[in-house]
Amino acid sequence: MKPDWHGIFPSLCTPFRPDGALDEEGVRAAARFALEAGAHGLVCLGLAGEVDSLTAAERMRVVEAIAGEVGDVPLLAGATGGSIEESLELARHAEASGASGIVLPPPLWPGIDTDGTVAFFVEVAGAVSAPVMLQDAPEYLGVEVGPAAVAEAIARAPGIHGVKLETGPEGIEAWRAELGDDVLLFGGNGGMYLLDCVRASADGVMPGGDTVDVLAAAYEAERAGRSEEAEGLLFSLLPLLVYELQTIHHYNACAKHVLGRRGVTVGGRVRPPARELGSRSLARLDGYLDRLGLPAAGG
């Protein structure tokens, strides 16, 4: 049976200190904010966590730091590695550290084909007892997995229970038709399509962590049948989300600034290929935030 995962699972940022080193206290602060804001689960080591700029040792430290904060809330940890051996090590470490599930994007190794991708999913999923969620994000990763390959992986590895997609409601409907109701489907895109995706049968959404309180409130209102309230909450965020999501790297820099404005001590530093926001970008972002009037952490 699929895990009972639903709702808003923010993909947390990875804070860095001014000298560029991993900021583990900032990692914990971002997790605490998301939990206090009503997150139904947490995701770490995703694209919103600048995972490609982290060493394997840093990825392990991130999981350990967040696992100490989550309590009974599900924590899903990414296990992207530069080789099958590294991915296996990361997945096993995440499970041993207390992660409730593993998120697996397709490997981006030169020359790997669909059969190799499916074999990768099956091998990693078979190495852990925690449920596994695959990721298909061709616009960000440059590789498309597709529902047929996912269905094959699920048939060969019963530990695979879902897919995290970067798609709108039409995509959710198409994947649901291919995979059926027993497979978890989560949307992404920063939460822009939250309500449409949930209405199209998505089990939840994995946005970033900077506006999780508003997105969680919108999800809960929709679930309770208060659709007008849900739309009001989501629509108030859309100008900010559209501005943030120009690219994943721009989003990551924006999210850290938003969290800082809200009193969460994550700093504004990002690692290449992301770049810190310039004065004009900060002014535009601050304008959106000033109009929204989002509450401070703990407020």
Secondary structure, DSSP 8 states (H G I E B T S, - for coil): ------EE--B----B-TTS-B-HHHHHHHHHHHHHTT-S-EEESSGGGTGGGS-HHHHHHHHHHHHTT-TTS-EEEE---SSHHHHHHHHHHHHHHT-SEEEE-----TT--HHHHHHHHHHHHHT-SS-EEEEE-HHHHS----HHHHHHHHHH-TTEEEEEE---HHHHHHHHHHH-TTSEEEE-GGGTTHHHHHHTT--EE--BSSSHHHHHHHHHHHHTT-HHHHHHHHHHHHHHHHHHTTSHHHHHHHHHHHHHHTT----S---TTS----HHHHHHHHHHHHHHT---TT-
